[in-house]
């Protein structure tokens, strides 16, 4: 049985997600190349936790959520309606810069996505709270 959702939940209780924590998550969550829905949900809960997160957290989160949504089901590269709805619900429940980064990355990597999903991401990006923090990180 995969214990990574429990590990992720435990990290949400701490004061910070450190570089060492991200390395551990990479070994436990991304090592086998498969991010389950349970793991993705746990990562979203960790993202919403009020603890500090190192810069490496964003990269891990974006990679894991993109893998889960875009690359792990056949046909690969396709964002289905169900996945798009799940992703937007997760984004709306905690509008973090990390989640916006995941949305944008998924649009960049997907070969096909529902037109309404593309419009929904654009609409959210126009008014996303904390966007200045994300653009500052990208410009750096």
The first five atom37 places (N, CA, C, CB, O) and aatype in JSON, in Angstrom:
{
  "aatype": [20, 20, 20, 20, 20, 20, 20, 20, 20, 20, 20, 20, 20, 20, 20, 20, 20, 20, 20, 20, 20, 20, 20, 20, 20, 20, 20, 20, 20, 20, 20, 20, 20, 20, 20, 20, 20, 20, 20, 20, 20, 20, 20, 20, 20, 20, 20, 20, 20, 20, 20, 20, 20, 20, 20, 20, 20, 20, 20, 20, 20, 20, 20, 20, 20, 20, 20, 20, 20, 20, 20, 20, 20, 20, 20, 20, 20, 20, 20, 20, 20, 20, 20, 20, 20, 20, 20, 20, 20, 20, 20, 20, 20, 20, 20, 20, 20, 20, 20, 20, 20, 20, 20, 20, 20, 20, 20, 20, 20, 20, 20, 20, 20, 20, 20, 20, 20, 20, 20, 20, 20, 20, 20, 20, 20, 20, 20, 20, 20, 20, 20, 20, 20, 20, 20, 20, 20, 20, 20, 20],
  "atom_mask": [
    [1, 1, 1, 1, 1],
    [1, 1, 1, 1, 1],
    [1, 1, 1, 1, 1],
    [1, 1, 1, 1, 1],
    [1, 1, 1, 1, 1],
    [1, 1, 1, 1, 1],
    [1, 1, 1, 1, 1],
    [1, 1, 1, 1, 1],
    [1, 1, 1, 1, 1],
    [1, 1, 1, 1, 1],
    [1, 1, 1, 1, 1],
    [1, 1, 1, 1, 1],
    [1, 1, 1, 1, 1],
    [1, 1, 1, 1, 1],
    [1, 1, 1, 1, 1],
    [1, 1, 1, 1, 1],
    [1, 1, 1, 1, 1],
    [1, 1, 1, 1, 1],
    [1, 1, 1, 1, 1],
    [1, 1, 1, 1, 1],
    [1, 1, 1, 1, 1],
    [1, 1, 1, 1, 1],
    [1, 1, 1, 1, 1],
    [1, 1, 1, 1, 1],
    [1, 1, 1, 1, 1],
    [1, 1, 1, 1, 1],
    [1, 1, 1, 1, 1],
    [1, 1, 1, 1, 1],
    [1, 1, 1, 1, 1],
    [1, 1, 1, 1, 1],
    [1, 1, 1, 1, 1],
    [1, 1, 1, 1, 1],
    [1, 1, 1, 1, 1],
    [1, 1, 1, 1, 1],
    [1, 1, 1, 1, 1],
    [1, 1, 1, 1, 1],
    [1, 1, 1, 1, 1],
    [1, 1, 1, 1, 1],
    [1, 1, 1, 1, 1],
    [1, 1, 1, 1, 1],
    [1, 1, 1, 1, 1],
    [1, 1, 1, 1, 1],
    [1, 1, 1, 1, 1],
    [1, 1, 1, 1, 1],
    [1, 1, 1, 1, 1],
    [1, 1, 1, 1, 1],
    [1, 1, 1, 1, 1],
    [1, 1, 1, 1, 1],
    [1, 1, 1, 1, 1],
    [1, 1, 1, 1, 1],
    [1, 1, 1, 1, 1],
    [1, 1, 1, 1, 1],
    [1, 1, 1, 1, 1],
    [1, 1, 1, 1, 1],
    [1, 1, 1, 1, 1],
    [1, 1, 1, 1, 1],
    [1, 1, 1, 1, 1],
    [1, 1, 1, 1, 1],
    [1, 1, 1, 1, 1],
    [1, 1, 1, 1, 1],
    [1, 1, 1, 1, 1],
    [1, 1, 1, 1, 1],
    [1, 1, 1, 1, 1],
    [1, 1, 1, 1, 1],
    [1, 1, 1, 1, 1],
    [1, 1, 1, 1, 1],
    [1, 1, 1, 1, 1],
    [1, 1, 1, 1, 1],
    [1, 1, 1, 1, 1],
    [1, 1, 1, 1, 1],
    [1, 1, 1, 1, 1],
    [1, 1, 1, 1, 1],
    [1, 1, 1, 1, 1],
    [1, 1, 1, 1, 1],
    [1, 1, 1, 1, 1],
    [1, 1, 1, 1, 1],
    [1, 1, 1, 1, 1],
    [1, 1, 1, 1, 1],
    [1, 1, 1, 1, 1],
    [1, 1, 1, 1, 1],
    [1, 1, 1, 1, 1],
    [1, 1, 1, 1, 1],
    [1, 1, 1, 1, 1],
    [1, 1, 1, 1, 1],
    [1, 1, 1, 1, 1],
    [1, 1, 1, 1, 1],
    [1, 1, 1, 1, 1],
    [1, 1, 1, 1, 1],
    [1, 1, 1, 1, 1],
    [1, 1, 1, 1, 1],
    [1, 1, 1, 1, 1],
    [1, 1, 1, 1, 1],
    [1, 1, 1, 1, 1],
    [1, 1, 1, 1, 1],
    [1, 1, 1, 1, 1],
    [1, 1, 1, 1, 1],
    [1, 1, 1, 1, 1],
    [1, 1, 1, 1, 1],
    [1, 1, 1, 1, 1],
    [1, 1, 1, 1, 1],
    [1, 1, 1, 1, 1],
    [1, 1, 1, 1, 1],
    [1, 1, 1, 1, 1],
    [1, 1, 1, 1, 1],
    [1, 1, 1, 1, 1],
    [1, 1, 1, 1, 1],
    [1, 1, 1, 1, 1],
    [1, 1, 1, 1, 1],
    [1, 1, 1, 1, 1],
    [1, 1, 1, 1, 1],
    [1, 1, 1, 1, 1],
    [1, 1, 1, 1, 1],
    [1, 1, 1, 1, 1],
    [1, 1, 1, 1, 1],
    [1, 1, 1, 1, 1],
    [1, 1, 1, 1, 1],
    [1, 1, 1, 1, 1],
    [1, 1, 1, 1, 1],
    [1, 1, 1, 1, 1],
    [1, 1, 1, 1, 1],
    [1, 1, 1, 1, 1],
    [1, 1, 1, 1, 1],
    [1, 1, 1, 1, 1],
    [1, 1, 1, 1, 1],
    [1, 1, 1, 1, 1],
    [1, 1, 1, 1, 1],
    [1, 1, 1, 1, 1],
    [1, 1, 1, 1, 1],
    [1, 1, 1, 1, 1],
    [1, 1, 1, 1, 1],
    [1, 1, 1, 1, 1],
    [1, 1, 1, 1, 1],
    [1, 1, 1, 1, 1],
    [1, 1, 1, 1, 1],
    [1, 1, 1, 1, 1],
    [1, 1, 1, 1, 1],
    [1, 1, 1, 1, 1],
    [1, 1, 1, 1, 1],
    [1, 1, 1, 1, 1],
    [1, 1, 1, 1, 1]
  ],
  "atom_positions": [
    [[0.84, -1.19, 0.0], [0.0, 0.0, 0.0], [0.88, 1.24, 0.0], [-0.95, 0.0, 1.21], [1.84, 1.32, 0.76]],
    [[0.56, 2.2, -0.84], [1.32, 3.43, -0.95], [1.01, 4.33, 0.23], [1.0, 4.14, -2.28], [-0.15, 4.69, 0.47]],
    [[2.04, 4.7, 0.96], [1.89, 5.54, 2.16], [2.11, 7.02, 1.87], [2.85, 5.08, 3.23], [2.04, 7.84, 2.79]],
    [[2.38, 7.39, 0.61], [2.72, 8.78, 0.31], [1.62, 9.78, 0.69], [3.04, 8.92, -1.14], [1.96, 10.88, 1.12]],
    [[0.32, 9.46, 0.55], [-0.68, 10.45, 0.99], [-0.57, 10.77, 2.49], [-2.08, 9.93, 0.68], [-0.84, 11.9, 2.91]],
    [[-0.17, 9.78, 3.29], [0.02, 10.02, 4.72], [1.24, 10.9, 4.97], [0.16, 8.68, 5.48], [1.22, 11.78, 5.83]],
    [[2.31, 10.66, 4.22], [3.51, 11.49, 4.31], [3.18, 12.92, 3.93], [4.63, 10.93, 3.39], [3.59, 13.86, 4.62]],
    [[2.46, 13.1, 2.85], [2.09, 14.44, 2.39], [1.23, 15.14, 3.44], [1.34, 14.36, 1.03], [1.45, 16.31, 3.73]],
    [[0.27, 14.43, 4.0], [-0.59, 15.0, 5.04], [0.22, 15.41, 6.26], [-1.68, 14.01, 5.44], [-0.06, 16.44, 6.87]],
    [[1.22, 14.62, 6.62], [2.07, 14.95, 7.77], [2.85, 16.24, 7.51], [3.04, 13.79, 8.08], [3.04, 17.05, 8.42]],
    [[3.31, 16.44, 6.28], [4.05, 17.66, 5.94], [3.16, 18.9, 6.07], [4.61, 17.57, 4.52], [3.65, 19.98, 6.39]],
    [[1.88, 18.74, 5.83], [0.95, 19.87, 5.95], [0.84, 20.37, 7.38], [-0.42, 19.48, 5.43], [0.46, 21.52, 7.61]],
    [[1.17, 19.52, 8.34], [1.08, 19.89, 9.75], [2.32, 20.62, 10.25], [0.86, 18.65, 10.58], [2.31, 21.2, 11.34]],
    [[3.38, 20.61, 9.47], [4.63, 21.25, 9.87], [4.63, 22.74, 9.62], [5.79, 20.63, 9.16], [3.68, 23.29, 9.06]],
    [[5.71, 23.39, 10.04], [5.85, 24.84, 9.86], [6.25, 25.23, 8.45], [6.87, 25.37, 10.83], [5.96, 26.32, 7.98]],
    [[6.94, 24.29, 7.77], [7.47, 24.62, 6.44], [7.67, 23.35, 5.63], [8.8, 25.4, 6.55], [7.84, 22.26, 6.17]],
    [[7.65, 23.52, 4.31], [8.03, 22.47, 3.38], [9.4, 22.89, 2.87], [6.96, 22.28, 2.19], [9.55, 23.9, 2.17]],
    [[10.4, 22.1, 3.22], [11.79, 22.43, 2.92], [12.28, 21.72, 1.65], [12.69, 22.07, 4.1], [11.58, 20.88, 1.08]],
    [[13.48, 22.08, 1.24], [14.11, 21.4, 0.1], [14.22, 19.89, 0.37], [15.52, 22.0, -0.19], [13.99, 19.08, -0.53]],
    [[14.57, 19.53, 1.6], [14.68, 18.11, 1.96], [13.31, 17.42, 1.84], [15.23, 17.95, 3.4], [13.23, 16.28, 1.39]],
    [[12.25, 18.11, 2.25], [10.91, 17.55, 2.12], [10.56, 17.32, 0.65], [9.87, 18.49, 2.78], [9.97, 16.3, 0.3]],
    [[10.91, 18.27, -0.19], [10.63, 18.14, -1.62], [11.4, 16.97, -2.22], [10.98, 19.45, -2.37], [10.86, 16.22, -3.03]],
    [[12.65, 16.8, -1.82], [13.42, 15.64, -2.31], [12.75, 14.34, -1.87], [14.88, 15.69, -1.78], [12.66, 13.4, -2.66]],
    [[12.28, 14.29, -0.63], [11.57, 13.11, -0.13], [10.29, 12.87, -0.94], [11.23, 13.28, 1.36], [10.0, 11.73, -1.32]],
    [[9.54, 13.91, -1.2], [8.32, 13.77, -1.99], [8.63, 13.3, -3.4], [7.56, 15.11, -2.04], [7.89, 12.49, -3.96]],
    [[9.71, 13.78, -3.98], [10.09, 13.31, -5.32], [10.35, 11.81, -5.3], [11.35, 14.07, -5.81], [9.95, 11.1, -6.23]],
    [[11.01, 11.32, -4.27], [11.27, 9.88, -4.17], [9.99, 9.09, -3.93], [12.27, 9.6, -3.04], [9.82, 8.01, -4.48]],
    [[9.1, 9.62, -3.12], [7.91, 8.88, -2.72], [6.73, 9.03, -3.68], [7.48, 9.33, -1.35], [5.94, 8.1, -3.84]],
    [[6.61, 10.18, -4.32], [5.44, 10.45, -5.16], [5.76, 10.32, -6.65], [4.89, 11.84, -4.88], [5.0, 9.72, -7.4]],
    [[6.88, 10.87, -7.07], [7.18, 10.91, -8.5], [8.11, 9.79, -8.99], [7.8, 12.22, -8.84], [8.28, 9.62, -10.19]],
    [[8.68, 9.05, -8.09], [9.69, 8.05, -8.47], [9.16, 7.0, -9.43], [10.22, 7.37, -7.25], [9.87, 6.6, -10.36]],
    [[7.94, 6.54, -9.22], [7.42, 5.47, -10.09], [6.72, 6.01, -11.33], [6.46, 4.59, -9.3], [6.2, 5.24, -12.14]],
    [[6.7, 7.33, -11.48], [6.12, 7.93, -12.67], [4.6, 7.95, -12.69], [6.61, 7.22, -13.85], [4.0, 8.27, -13.72]],
    [[3.97, 7.61, -11.57], [2.51, 7.57, -11.52], [2.02, 8.34, -10.3], [2.01, 6.1, -11.48], [2.31, 7.96, -9.16]],
    [[1.28, 9.41, -10.54], [0.68, 10.2, -9.46], [-0.8, 9.84, -9.43], [0.9, 11.76, -9.67], [-1.55, 10.15, -10.36]],
    [[-1.22, 9.2, -8.34], [-2.61, 8.78, -8.22], [-3.5, 9.98, -7.87], [-2.76, 7.68, -7.15], [-3.0, 11.05, -7.5]],
    [[-4.79, 9.79, -8.01], [-5.72, 10.86, -7.61], [-5.58, 11.15, -6.12], [-7.18, 10.46, -7.95], [-5.64, 12.3, -5.7]],
    [[-5.4, 10.09, -5.32], [-5.24, 10.28, -3.87], [-3.99, 11.11, -3.57], [-5.15, 8.91, -3.15], [-4.03, 11.99, -2.71]],
    [[-2.9, 10.84, -4.26], [-1.69, 11.62, -4.08], [-1.89, 13.06, -4.55], [-0.52, 10.98, -4.83], [-1.45, 14.01, -3.88]],
    [[-2.55, 13.23, -5.69], [-2.8, 14.57, -6.2], [-3.67, 15.37, -5.23], [-3.47, 14.5, -7.59], [-3.42, 16.56, -5.0]],
    [[-4.67, 14.74, -4.67], [-5.53, 15.41, -3.67], [-4.71, 15.8, -2.44], [-6.71, 14.49, -3.26], [-4.87, 16.89, -1.9]],
    [[-3.84, 14.89, -2.0], [-3.01, 15.17, -0.83], [-2.04, 16.32, -1.12], [-2.22, 13.91, -0.4], [-1.81, 17.17, -0.25]],
    [[-1.48, 16.37, -2.32], [-0.6, 17.48, -2.69], [-1.37, 18.79, -2.72], [0.04, 17.21, -4.06], [-0.83, 19.83, -2.32]],
    [[-2.6, 18.76, -3.17], [-3.43, 19.98, -3.17], [-3.71, 20.44, -1.74], [-4.76, 19.73, -3.91], [-3.7, 21.64, -1.46]],
    [[-3.96, 19.49, -0.84], [-4.19, 19.84, 0.56], [-2.92, 20.45, 1.16], [-4.63, 18.61, 1.37], [-3.0, 21.41, 1.92]],
    [[-1.76, 19.89, 0.85], [-0.5, 20.44, 1.33], [-0.29, 21.84, 0.75], [0.68, 19.53, 0.96], [0.15, 22.74, 1.47]],
    [[-0.6, 22.02, -0.51], [-0.45, 23.34, -1.13], [-1.32, 24.38, -0.42], [-0.82, 23.27, -2.62], [-0.92, 25.53, -0.28]],
    [[-2.5, 23.97, 0.02], [-3.42, 24.9, 0.67], [-3.05, 25.16, 2.13], [-4.83, 24.37, 0.6], [-3.53, 26.13, 2.73]],
    [[-2.21, 24.31, 2.71], [-1.82, 24.49, 4.1], [-1.08, 25.83, 4.25], [-0.92, 23.31, 4.59], [-0.41, 26.28, 3.32]],
    [[-1.2, 26.43, 5.39], [-0.64, 27.76, 5.61], [0.84, 27.79, 5.91], [-1.35, 28.41, 6.72], [1.37, 28.84, 6.26]],
    [[1.53, 26.66, 5.79], [2.96, 26.66, 6.11], [3.79, 27.27, 4.97], [3.43, 25.24, 6.4], [3.33, 27.37, 3.83]],
    [[5.01, 27.66, 5.31], [5.94, 28.19, 4.31], [6.39, 27.07, 3.39], [7.15, 28.86, 4.99], [6.48, 25.92, 3.79]],
    [[6.66, 27.44, 2.14], [7.12, 26.44, 1.19], [8.32, 26.99, 0.43], [5.99, 26.02, 0.2], [8.33, 28.15, 0.01]],
    [[9.32, 26.15, 0.26], [10.5, 26.54, -0.51], [10.14, 26.66, -1.99], [11.65, 25.53, -0.3], [9.09, 26.17, -2.41]],
    [[11.01, 27.29, -2.75], [10.75, 27.46, -4.19], [10.62, 26.13, -4.92], [11.86, 28.27, -4.82], [9.88, 26.03, -5.9]],
    [[11.33, 25.11, -4.46], [11.28, 23.8, -5.12], [9.88, 23.18, -5.02], [12.31, 22.86, -4.5], [9.54, 22.31, -5.83]],
    [[9.08, 23.6, -4.06], [7.72, 23.08, -3.91], [6.92, 23.34, -5.18], [7.03, 23.73, -2.69], [6.22, 22.45, -5.66]],
    [[7.0, 24.54, -5.72], [6.23, 24.88, -6.92], [6.56, 23.93, -8.06], [6.49, 26.33, -7.34], [5.67, 23.42, -8.74]],
    [[7.84, 23.69, -8.27], [8.25, 22.79, -9.36], [7.68, 21.38, -9.16], [9.78, 22.72, -9.45], [7.17, 20.78, -10.1]],
    [[7.78, 20.87, -7.93], [7.25, 19.54, -7.64], [5.75, 19.48, -7.86], [7.58, 19.14, -6.2], [5.25, 18.57, -8.51]],
    [[5.03, 20.45, -7.32], [3.57, 20.47, -7.43], [3.14, 20.53, -8.9], [2.99, 21.66, -6.66], [2.29, 19.75, -9.33]],
    [[3.72, 21.45, -9.65], [3.37, 21.6, -11.06], [3.65, 20.31, -11.83], [4.13, 22.77, -11.69], [2.83, 19.86, -12.62]],
    [[4.81, 19.72, -11.6], [5.17, 18.48, -12.29], [4.21, 17.35, -11.94], [6.61, 18.08, -11.94], [3.75, 16.63, -12.83]],
    [[3.91, 17.19, -10.66], [3.05, 16.09, -10.22], [1.63, 16.24, -10.75], [3.03, 16.01, -8.7], [1.04, 15.28, -11.25]],
    [[1.07, 17.43, -10.66], [-0.31, 17.65, -11.1], [-0.38, 17.54, -12.63], [-0.83, 19.04, -10.63], [-1.34, 17.0, -13.16]],
    [[0.62, 18.06, -13.33], [0.64, 17.93, -14.79], [0.73, 16.46, -15.19], [1.83, 18.71, -15.39], [0.0, 16.02, -16.08]],
    [[1.59, 15.72, -14.55], [1.69, 14.28, -14.85], [0.35, 13.6, -14.62], [2.79, 13.61, -13.98], [-0.11, 12.81, -15.45]],
    [[-0.28, 13.9, -13.49], [-1.57, 13.27, -13.17], [-2.64, 13.6, -14.2], [-2.04, 13.7, -11.78], [-3.38, 12.72, -14.64]],
    [[-2.73, 14.86, -14.59], [-3.82, 15.3, -15.47], [-3.53, 15.01, -16.94], [-4.06, 16.78, -15.28], [-4.43, 14.61, -17.68]],
    [[-2.29, 15.21, -17.38], [-1.99, 15.19, -18.82], [-1.38, 13.88, -19.31], [-1.06, 16.31, -19.15], [-1.72, 13.42, -20.4]],
    [[-0.5, 13.28, -18.53], [0.34, 12.22, -19.09], [0.03, 10.81, -18.63], [1.72, 12.51, -18.79], [0.59, 9.87, -19.2]],
    [[-0.8, 10.61, -17.64], [-0.94, 9.27, -17.08], [-2.08, 8.42, -17.6], [-1.08, 9.38, -15.65], [-2.18, 7.25, -17.25]],
    [[-2.92, 8.96, -18.4], [-4.04, 8.18, -18.94], [-4.0, 8.22, -20.45], [-5.4, 8.71, -18.4], [-3.52, 9.19, -21.05]],
    [[-4.5, 7.2, -21.06], [-4.61, 7.15, -22.51], [-5.87, 7.85, -22.96], [-4.59, 5.69, -23.02], [-6.9, 7.68, -22.3]],
    [[-5.87, 8.58, -23.98], [-4.69, 8.99, -24.72], [-3.91, 10.06, -23.94], [-5.08, 9.53, -26.11], [-4.5, 10.96, -23.35]],
    [[-2.59, 9.94, -23.96], [-1.78, 10.92, -23.25], [-1.86, 12.27, -23.95], [-0.31, 10.44, -23.15], [-2.13, 12.35, -25.15]],
    [[-1.62, 13.31, -23.18], [-1.63, 14.66, -23.74], [-3.02, 15.27, -23.84], [-1.01, 14.65, -25.08], [-3.17, 16.39, -24.32]],
    [[-4.04, 14.54, -23.38], [-5.42, 15.02, -23.49], [-5.96, 15.32, -22.1], [-6.32, 13.97, -24.21], [-5.9, 14.48, -21.2]],
    [[-6.49, 16.53, -21.93], [-7.19, 16.89, -20.7], [-8.67, 16.6, -20.95], [-6.94, 18.4, -20.29], [-9.32, 17.28, -21.74]],
    [[-9.18, 15.6, -20.28], [-10.58, 15.23, -20.44], [-11.48, 16.2, -19.68], [-10.83, 13.79, -19.97], [-11.0, 16.98, -18.85]],
    [[-12.75, 16.14, -19.96], [-13.73, 16.97, -19.25], [-13.68, 16.72, -17.75], [-15.14, 16.71, -19.78], [-13.66, 17.66, -16.96]],
    [[-13.64, 15.45, -17.36], [-13.6, 15.11, -15.94], [-12.34, 15.66, -15.26], [-13.66, 13.6, -15.75], [-12.41, 16.22, -14.17]],
    [[-11.21, 15.52, -15.91], [-9.96, 16.04, -15.33], [-9.97, 17.55, -15.27], [-8.76, 15.56, -16.15], [-9.51, 18.15, -14.3]],
    [[-10.5, 18.18, -16.3], [-10.58, 19.65, -16.31], [-11.47, 20.14, -15.18], [-11.12, 20.15, -17.66], [-11.13, 21.11, -14.5]],
    [[-12.61, 19.49, -14.98], [-13.51, 19.88, -13.89], [-12.84, 19.67, -12.53], [-14.82, 19.08, -13.96], [-12.94, 20.53, -11.65]],
    [[-12.16, 18.53, -12.35], [-11.45, 18.27, -11.11], [-10.39, 19.34, -10.86], [-10.81, 16.88, -11.13], [-10.28, 19.88, -9.75]],
    [[-9.62, 19.65, -11.89], [-8.53, 20.61, -11.76], [-9.04, 22.01, -11.41], [-7.72, 20.66, -13.05], [-8.49, 22.67, -10.53]],
    [[-10.08, 22.45, -12.08], [-10.64, 23.77, -11.78], [-11.22, 23.82, -10.37], [-11.71, 24.14, -12.8], [-11.11, 24.84, -9.69]],
    [[-11.84, 22.75, -9.94], [-12.37, 22.71, -8.57], [-11.23, 22.83, -7.56], [-13.17, 21.39, -8.32], [-11.36, 23.55, -6.57]],
    [[-10.11, 22.13, -7.8], [-8.96, 22.23, -6.9], [-8.38, 23.64, -6.93], [-7.88, 21.19, -7.28], [-8.0, 24.18, -5.89]],
    [[-8.32, 24.23, -8.1], [-7.79, 25.59, -8.22], [-8.68, 26.6, -7.5], [-7.64, 25.99, -9.7], [-8.19, 27.51, -6.83]],
    [[-9.98, 26.44, -7.63], [-10.9, 27.39, -7.01], [-10.96, 27.27, -5.49], [-12.28, 27.19, -7.58], [-11.26, 28.25, -4.8]],
    [[-10.68, 26.08, -4.97], [-10.76, 25.92, -3.52], [-9.59, 26.58, -2.8], [-10.81, 24.45, -3.16], [-9.71, 26.92, -1.62]],
    [[-8.48, 26.77, -3.46], [-7.32, 27.46, -2.89], [-6.56, 28.13, -4.02], [-6.39, 26.46, -2.1], [-5.75, 27.49, -4.69]],
    [[-6.81, 29.37, -4.22], [-6.21, 30.09, -5.35], [-4.79, 30.52, -5.03], [-7.06, 31.31, -5.73], [-4.51, 31.7, -4.8]],
    [[-3.9, 29.54, -5.02], [-2.5, 29.82, -4.74], [-1.75, 30.07, -6.05], [-1.85, 28.65, -3.96], [-2.17, 29.59, -7.1]],
    [[-0.65, 30.81, -5.98], [0.17, 30.97, -7.19], [0.64, 29.63, -7.76], [1.37, 31.85, -6.89], [0.79, 29.48, -8.97]],
    [[0.87, 28.66, -6.88], [1.3, 27.34, -7.31], [0.24, 26.67, -8.18], [1.62, 26.46, -6.1], [0.56, 26.03, -9.18]],
    [[-1.01, 26.83, -7.8], [-2.09, 26.21, -8.6], [-2.24, 26.89, -9.94], [-3.42, 26.26, -7.83], [-2.52, 26.24, -10.95]],
    [[-2.07, 28.21, -9.97], [-2.12, 28.89, -11.26], [-0.98, 28.41, -12.14], [-2.05, 30.42, -11.07], [-1.17, 28.2, -13.34]],
    [[0.2, 28.23, -11.57], [1.34, 27.72, -12.34], [1.01, 26.35, -12.92], [2.61, 27.64, -11.46], [1.37, 26.06, -14.06]],
    [[0.34, 25.5, -12.14], [-0.05, 24.18, -12.64], [-1.05, 24.3, -13.79], [-0.66, 23.33, -11.5], [-0.92, 23.61, -14.81]],
    [[-2.04, 25.16, -13.64], [-3.03, 25.35, -14.71], [-2.34, 25.78, -16.01], [-4.07, 26.41, -14.3], [-2.61, 25.21, -17.07]],
    [[-1.47, 26.77, -15.92], [-0.79, 27.28, -17.1], [0.1, 26.21, -17.71], [0.03, 28.53, -16.74], [0.14, 26.06, -18.93]],
    [[0.82, 25.47, -16.88], [1.69, 24.41, -17.4], [0.9, 23.31, -18.09], [2.51, 23.81, -16.27], [1.31, 22.79, -19.13]],
    [[-0.24, 22.97, -17.52], [-1.08, 21.94, -18.14], [-1.56, 22.39, -19.51], [-2.28, 21.61, -17.23], [-1.58, 21.6, -20.45]],
    [[-1.95, 23.65, -19.62], [-2.36, 24.15, -20.94], [-1.19, 24.13, -21.92], [-2.91, 25.58, -20.82], [-1.38, 23.84, -23.1]],
    [[0.01, 24.42, -21.44], [1.19, 24.42, -22.31], [1.55, 23.01, -22.77], [2.37, 25.06, -21.58], [1.98, 22.83, -23.91]],
    [[1.39, 22.02, -21.9], [1.82, 20.66, -22.24], [0.75, 19.81, -22.92], [2.27, 19.96, -20.99], [1.07, 18.89, -23.67]],
    [[-0.5, 20.1, -22.68], [-1.57, 19.27, -23.25], [-1.67, 19.49, -24.75], [-2.92, 19.59, -22.57], [-1.53, 20.61, -25.25]],
    [[-1.92, 18.41, -25.45], [-2.13, 18.5, -26.9], [-3.59, 18.83, -27.2], [-1.74, 17.18, -27.58], [-3.91, 19.35, -28.27]],
    [[-4.45, 18.52, -26.25], [-5.89, 18.75, -26.45], [-6.54, 19.0, -25.09], [-6.55, 17.53, -27.17], [-6.27, 18.3, -24.12]],
    [[-7.4, 20.01, -25.06], [-8.16, 20.34, -23.85], [-9.49, 20.93, -24.29], [-7.37, 21.33, -22.92], [-9.58, 21.52, -25.37]],
    [[-10.52, 20.79, -23.47], [-11.8, 21.39, -23.83], [-11.65, 22.91, -23.99], [-12.86, 21.07, -22.76], [-10.95, 23.55, -23.21]],
    [[-12.3, 23.46, -24.98], [-12.23, 24.9, -25.24], [-12.7, 25.68, -24.02], [-13.08, 25.28, -26.47], [-12.11, 26.7, -23.67]],
    [[-13.75, 25.22, -23.37], [-14.25, 25.92, -22.19], [-13.22, 25.94, -21.07], [-15.55, 25.27, -21.69], [-13.18, 26.89, -20.28]],
    [[-12.37, 24.9, -20.99], [-11.33, 24.85, -19.97], [-10.27, 25.93, -20.23], [-10.67, 23.45, -19.94], [-9.84, 26.62, -19.3]],
    [[-9.87, 26.07, -21.47], [-8.9, 27.11, -21.83], [-9.45, 28.48, -21.44], [-8.58, 27.05, -23.36], [-8.74, 29.29, -20.85]],
    [[-10.71, 28.74, -21.76], [-11.33, 30.0, -21.4], [-11.43, 30.2, -19.9], [-12.7, 30.09, -22.01], [-11.25, 31.31, -19.39]],
    [[-11.73, 29.13, -19.18], [-11.84, 29.21, -17.72], [-10.49, 29.52, -17.09], [-12.4, 27.89, -17.16], [-10.43, 30.3, -16.13]],
    [[-9.42, 28.94, -17.59], [-8.09, 29.22, -17.06], [-7.72, 30.67, -17.35], [-7.03, 28.26, -17.66], [-7.2, 31.36, -16.47]],
    [[-7.98, 31.14, -18.55], [-7.67, 32.53, -18.89], [-8.45, 33.5, -18.01], [-7.99, 32.81, -20.37], [-7.89, 34.49, -17.53]],
    [[-9.71, 33.23, -17.78], [-10.54, 34.1, -16.93], [-9.99, 34.13, -15.5], [-12.01, 33.62, -16.93], [-9.93, 35.19, -14.89]],
    [[-9.6, 33.0, -14.98], [-9.06, 32.94, -13.62], [-7.72, 33.67, -13.55], [-8.9, 31.48, -13.16], [-7.45, 34.39, -12.59]],
    [[-6.88, 33.47, -14.55], [-5.55, 34.1, -14.54], [-5.63, 35.62, -14.51], [-4.76, 33.65, -15.77], [-4.77, 36.28, -13.94]],
    [[-6.67, 36.17, -15.12], [-6.81, 37.63, -15.17], [-7.03, 38.24, -13.79], [-7.95, 38.01, -16.08], [-6.7, 39.41, -13.58]],
    [[-7.58, 37.48, -12.86], [-7.91, 38.03, -11.55], [-7.33, 37.2, -10.4], [-9.41, 38.12, -11.39], [-7.78, 37.32, -9.27]],
    [[-6.35, 36.38, -10.67], [-5.81, 35.45, -9.68], [-5.11, 36.21, -8.55], [-4.83, 34.47, -10.34], [-4.24, 37.04, -8.81]],
    [[-5.49, 35.92, -7.29], [-4.79, 36.57, -6.17], [-3.35, 36.07, -6.06], [-5.55, 36.33, -4.86], [-3.09, 34.88, -6.24]],
    [[-2.43, 36.98, -5.75], [-1.03, 36.6, -5.58], [-0.27, 36.46, -6.88], [-0.96, 35.32, -4.85], [0.86, 35.99, -6.88]],
    [[-0.87, 36.87, -7.99], [-0.22, 36.73, -9.29], [1.11, 37.47, -9.34], [-1.13, 37.23, -10.4], [2.05, 37.01, -9.99]],
    [[1.2, 38.62, -8.67], [2.44, 39.38, -8.66], [3.59, 38.58, -8.05], [2.25, 40.69, -7.9], [4.75, 38.74, -8.45]],
    [[3.29, 37.72, -7.08], [4.32, 36.87, -6.47], [4.83, 35.86, -7.51], [3.77, 36.13, -5.22], [6.04, 35.62, -7.61]],
    [[3.92, 35.27, -8.26], [4.29, 34.29, -9.26], [5.08, 34.93, -10.4], [3.06, 33.59, -9.79], [6.09, 34.37, -10.84]],
    [[4.63, 36.08, -10.9], [5.33, 36.72, -12.01], [6.7, 37.21, -11.57], [4.51, 37.89, -12.57], [7.63, 37.23, -12.36]],
    [[6.83, 37.6, -10.29], [8.14, 37.98, -9.77], [9.08, 36.8, -9.76], [8.01, 38.54, -8.37], [10.27, 36.97, -10.03]],
    [[8.58, 35.62, -9.46], [9.4, 34.4, -9.43], [9.81, 34.03, -10.86], [8.64, 33.22, -8.76], [10.95, 33.61, -11.09]],
    [[8.91, 34.17, -11.8], [9.21, 33.82, -13.18], [10.24, 34.78, -13.76], [7.93, 33.82, -14.03], [11.13, 34.37, -14.51]],
    [[10.11, 36.09, -13.42], [11.01, 37.09, -13.95], [12.42, 36.97, -13.35], [10.45, 38.47, -13.71], [13.39, 37.42, -13.95]],
    [[12.52, 36.38, -12.18], [13.81, 36.29, -11.47], [14.76, 35.33, -12.14], [13.6, 35.86, -10.04], [15.89, 35.15, -11.66]]
  ]
}
